[in-house]
């Protein structure tokens, strides 16, 4: 029997380096503004390249996979909130109200568009389905997440969510994707000759997100606002929740008899949580003074999920390169 070996993907040490650099040299002031613009440009470039690479037939096949998208939405807005409610009830009384709310809130926010799709691509998963699934998660999350907050947290003073999140998805993500589709006849040959470009953009976006998130935490002094033992408890709980949702999505994929490419979509789009939509909605749903600690569990989970999912995606990508039907357990 052939032994399976794991080759360490360069993405993982690069992610760790980005975290260290952001901790030592965080982006501040004008540099933070430039970083924000650069991240948006990188994300738009990512979706442009995906749109240019994917044939309209593949995109249509992605849209038609409604069963897969329902499973992604169920993982994001049903399974994960249930896991979060159990964890919050168990450890919440020792964390204080803001961290307890933050732990549950972390489980209610939609998927991270860029990270979900980029990591699915690294895993050689079904990128068209990931684009559609992550987009639906973000669009519907603008409605579902506030409703879940008000239902599970008994929040009665939450303001209505405006259309800023939907506009951002449309103009920063879907429009570049559609432009790429329109430009496909003229640049497909170039992308075929430079296939490594898309892979580099995928990983570059992840590194930018990691650096940006850690910079925010360092500049805002979030790490100094919580006791060490509470920080450890929240981190450990985030790790348990990540393990639980990854096992849940993997099991659901096997029960649904998904192929390896679609199983990767369910695993990553269903488990990865978005820092940007989470922050934008938190500013509306919670008092400004409570937002930093409320966002802390999500920030910790965000970093943890990128590291763990990058490692899993690397393994899946290696396995699928050797055998397209493989999906390691």
Secondary structure, 3 states (H helix, E strand, C coil): CCCCCCCCCHHHHHHHHHHHHHHHCCCCHHHHHHHHHHHHHHHHHHHHHHHHHCCHHHHHHHHHCHHHHHHHHHHHHHHHHHHHHHHHHHHHHHCCHHHHHHHHHHCCCCECHHHHHHHHHHCCCCHHHHHHHHHHHHHHHHHHHHHHHHHHCCCCCCCCCCCHHHHHHHHHHHHHHHHHHHHHHHHHHHHHHCCHHHHHHHHHHHHHHHHHHHHHHHHCCHHHHCCHHHHHHHHHHHHHHHHHHHHHHHHHHHHCCCCHHHHHHHHHHHHCECHHHHHHHHHHHCCHHHHHHHHHHHHHHHHHHHHHHHHHHHHHHHHHHHCCCCCCC
